[in-house]
Amino acid sequence: MPDIVITEFMDAAAAAGLERSWTVVHDTTLADDPERLRAAAADARALIVRNRTQVGGELLAACGRLEVVGRLGVGLDNIDVEACRARGIAVCPATGANDLAVAEYVIASVLMLLRGAYQSSAEVAAGDWPRERLIGREAAGKRLGLVGFGAIARETAQRAAALGMEVGASDPYVTAADPAWRAVRRLDLDELLAWSDAVSLHVPLTSTTRHLIDATALGRCRADAVLVNAARGGVLDEEALADALRAGRLAGAALDVFETEPLRGEQAARFAGLANVLLTPHIAGVTAESNVRVSAVTAENVRRVLAATPT
């Protein structure tokens, strides 16, 4: 039976490093097959996951020897952290390893949404020349509002400032004395939404942040504003967003995360036909470079826990 079960994609070199000391099963089909996962992980000491694998309930009950859950990323909403803590199981996210990737995704999305000219390839190739319709806006001089002001938001703020954007943020957990505010305007959420040309979400999904950006919050945004969510899907009310985009109450949005992934049925249909939305499959934090960093950090976290416990 394996010592370590890896259920989602991980850099091959990091996985190979673990194989030098422990028996490893790396099977990405396990993430979508709870029964097989329970069987595979029954005697495992470590479980390494991304966001698709649900770690809690029956899985934890089936894992009699589990010592550590390594998270290839930072979000923990797919892991029952309290249940792990009660069982003495360490939960180790790869904190900081994909900050740059997400920050670059946000900036790229803001640029694409403001410019509004990057979905015209088929038209131009067909001989159309829609220049007047595709006159967009520059980022320089615009206001970027960050909902949450943690590490990723701060990386985003630095890059936005380099583009000549004015940056504001709302985060009740960052004190006014924090030196990070020296270059960023400190606002409450309602003020931030009304102030911003572009809004980017940077908060975890908790009971207090679920649908933090709902129809009321979207109503506070400027009609020509754009919104980016590369944080967690449940932070944003997707139905309210789609309604705002269709009605022209918001100029555009880029979504990398969704309340249910992948999109299915009515959830997918609400975005059909919207030319002012960019949808990507939860890849903001995943680049070739960040995958190497995230995998290395996760492997080291797991190695440290297992090495500290004799078999």
Secondary structure as GFF3:
##gff-version 3
##sequence-region A 1 311
A	DSSP	beta_strand	4	6	.	.	.	ID=ss1
A	DSSP	alpha_helix	12	19	.	.	.	ID=ss2
A	DSSP	beta_strand	24	26	.	.	.	ID=ss3
A	DSSP	three_ten_helix	28	32	.	.	.	ID=ss4
A	DSSP	alpha_helix	34	41	.	.	.	ID=ss5
A	DSSP	beta_strand	46	49	.	.	.	ID=ss6
A	DSSP	alpha_helix	57	62	.	.	.	ID=ss7
A	DSSP	beta_strand	68	71	.	.	.	ID=ss8
A	DSSP	alpha_helix	81	86	.	.	.	ID=ss9
A	DSSP	beta_strand	90	93	.	.	.	ID=ss10
A	DSSP	alpha_helix	99	115	.	.	.	ID=ss11
A	DSSP	alpha_helix	121	125	.	.	.	ID=ss12
A	DSSP	beta_strand	143	147	.	.	.	ID=ss13
A	DSSP	alpha_helix	151	162	.	.	.	ID=ss14
A	DSSP	beta_strand	166	170	.	.	.	ID=ss15
A	DSSP	three_ten_helix	179	183	.	.	.	ID=ss16
A	DSSP	beta_strand	185	186	.	.	.	ID=ss17
A	DSSP	alpha_helix	189	195	.	.	.	ID=ss18
A	DSSP	beta_strand	198	201	.	.	.	ID=ss19
A	DSSP	alpha_helix	215	219	.	.	.	ID=ss20
A	DSSP	beta_strand	226	229	.	.	.	ID=ss21
A	DSSP	three_ten_helix	233	235	.	.	.	ID=ss22
A	DSSP	alpha_helix	238	247	.	.	.	ID=ss23
A	DSSP	beta_strand	252	255	.	.	.	ID=ss24
A	DSSP	alpha_helix	265	269	.	.	.	ID=ss25
A	DSSP	beta_strand	277	279	.	.	.	ID=ss26
A	DSSP	alpha_helix	288	307	.	.	.	ID=ss27
###
